């Protein structure tokens, strides 16, 4: 699993990457009440907003950590947004992307680097 400074995570399985928000992000948001997942077929570039998550505190864009095409959207989180709080780095994923540039993964933080980054916030 790799992480961004915007608190997204990405896990690669072959040429498909699963994307979601980190436990830290879910905790900061508070109770998630709405999730908008991207449409299958949508092409995104690293850094593009591609999903929306709303909590009782705020609405936030979820940014694509890597470039690719959405091949699956997690409709379960749209129907049960609380899943993002309950399992942000598991069942609370937002989308799966067919990876356009595998080298982008290497530019993201591993868990140790992300944990170190969180200590600076």
C-alpha positions in Angstrom: 0.0 0.0 0.0 1.2 3.5 -0.9 0.0 6.9 0.3 -0.2 10.6 -0.7 0.2 13.7 1.3 -3.5 14.3 0.6 -4.3 11.1 2.6 -5.3 8.8 -0.2 -4.0 5.3 -0.4 -3.4 3.0 -3.4 -2.8 -0.7 -3.5 -1.6 -2.3 -6.7 -2.7 -5.8 -7.9 -1.2 -6.4 -11.3 -2.1 -3.4 -13.4 -5.2 -2.5 -11.4 -4.9 -0.2 -8.4 -7.5 0.1 -5.6 -7.9 3.7 -4.2 -9.4 5.0 -1.0 -8.8 7.5 1.8 -6.6 6.7 4.8 -7.8 6.0 8.3 -6.3 9.4 9.3 -8.4 11.2 6.7 -11.6 9.3 7.7 -10.9 10.2 11.4 -10.4 13.9 10.5 -13.6 14.0 8.4 -15.7 12.6 11.2 -18.9 10.7 10.4 -19.1 10.3 6.6 -22.7 10.8 5.4 -22.3 10.9 1.5 -19.9 9.4 -1.0 -19.8 10.1 -4.7 -17.7 7.6 -6.6 -16.4 8.1 -10.1 -18.0 6.7 -13.2 -16.5 3.6 -14.7 -14.7 4.5 -17.9 -13.6 7.9 -16.6 -9.9 8.7 -17.2 -8.0 10.5 -14.5 -4.6 12.0 -14.1 -2.6 11.9 -10.8 -3.9 14.8 -8.7 -7.3 15.1 -10.4 -10.3 15.1 -8.1 -12.2 12.0 -9.0 -14.6 11.3 -6.0 -16.3 13.3 -3.3 -16.7 12.5 0.4 -19.0 14.5 2.7 -19.1 14.3 6.4 -21.0 16.1 9.1 -18.0 18.5 9.2 -17.0 19.1 5.6 -17.1 18.0 2.0 -13.8 17.0 0.4 -12.6 15.9 -3.0 -10.7 12.7 -3.2 -7.7 13.0 -5.5 -6.4 10.3 -7.8 -3.0 9.3 -6.5 -2.0 7.9 -9.9 -3.2 8.2 -13.5 -5.5 5.6 -15.0 -9.0 4.6 -16.1 -11.7 3.8 -13.6 -12.6 0.1 -14.2 -14.7 -0.3 -11.1 -16.5 2.0 -8.6 -17.4 0.9 -5.1 -21.2 1.4 -5.2 -21.3 -0.1 -1.7 -19.8 3.0 -0.1 -22.2 5.2 -2.0 -25.1 3.2 -0.5 -23.4 2.9 3.0 -21.1 5.9 3.4 -20.3 4.9 7.0 -18.2 2.1 5.6 -15.5 4.7 4.9 -15.3 5.3 8.6 -15.5 1.7 9.6 -13.0 0.3 7.2 -11.2 3.1 5.3 -8.3 1.0 4.1 -10.3 -2.1 3.3 -14.1 -2.2 2.4 -14.2 1.6 2.3 -12.3 1.9 -1.0 -13.6 4.3 -3.7 -12.5 3.0 -7.1 -10.2 0.7 -9.0 -8.0 2.1 -11.7 -6.3 0.5 -14.6 -2.9 2.0 -14.1 -1.6 4.2 -16.9 1.9 4.7 -15.6 3.2 2.2 -13.0 6.2 4.5 -12.2 3.8 6.9 -10.5 3.3 4.3 -7.7 7.0 4.6 -6.9 6.7 8.3 -6.2 4.2 7.7 -3.4 5.0 7.1 0.3 5.2 3.6 1.8 3.4 3.1 5.2 6.5 4.0 7.3 7.1 7.3 5.4 3.4 8.1 5.7 3.4 7.5 9.4 6.4 9.8 9.7 4.6 12.4 7.6 1.6 12.3 9.9 3.8 13.2 12.9 4.6 16.5 11.2 0.9 17.6 11.0 
